[in-house]
């Protein structure tokens, strides 16, 4: 199982960060489970990618 592909660990800030918003995830459960259904930023990114095809 893996979390959202848009999350990464920022060692300078010492926290997990969303690459879409640039904001810390603050341990949001939706970043680990259910981001496909619960995260508006992820859903928008996916829609935008599918429109470009």
Wavefront OBJ file of the C-alpha trace (Angstrom):
o trace
v 0.000 0.000 0.000
v 1.240 3.470 -0.765
v 0.039 6.969 -0.083
v -0.630 9.838 -2.427
v 2.046 10.179 -5.145
v 2.001 13.952 -4.588
v 3.344 13.729 -1.032
v 7.032 13.894 -0.249
v 9.127 14.380 2.840
v 10.752 17.820 3.067
v 13.837 17.412 5.219
v 14.349 21.174 5.605
v 10.865 21.608 7.064
v 10.982 18.180 8.744
v 7.486 17.233 7.588
v 5.525 15.645 4.750
v 4.438 18.144 2.087
v 1.919 18.092 -0.775
v 3.670 18.865 -4.068
v 0.433 20.305 -5.521
v -0.266 22.859 -2.778
v 3.239 23.181 -1.332
v 1.698 22.958 2.141
v 2.459 20.472 4.947
v 0.008 17.562 5.030
v -0.161 17.672 8.850
v -0.591 13.916 8.956
v -3.897 13.957 7.039
v -5.274 10.430 6.747
v -6.556 11.230 3.251
v -2.922 11.558 2.097
v -2.325 7.913 3.040
v -5.730 6.366 2.365
v -8.511 7.539 0.085
v -6.770 10.450 -1.604
v -8.380 9.351 -4.910
v -11.822 10.146 -3.491
v -11.198 12.680 -0.715
v -8.546 15.065 -2.057
v -9.886 17.794 -4.326
v -6.399 18.808 -5.471
v -5.582 15.228 -6.526
v -8.906 14.828 -8.360
v -8.402 18.143 -10.188
v -4.878 17.149 -11.221
v -6.154 13.821 -12.539
v -8.956 15.537 -14.524
v -6.496 18.023 -15.996
v -4.151 15.213 -17.081
v -6.975 13.280 -18.733
v -8.100 16.395 -20.662
v -4.605 16.788 -22.166
v -4.697 13.309 -23.731
l 1 2 3 4 5 6 7 8 9 10 11 12 13 14 15 16 17 18 19 20 21 22 23 24 25 26 27 28 29 30 31 32 33 34 35 36 37 38 39 40 41 42 43 44 45 46 47 48 49 50 51 52 53
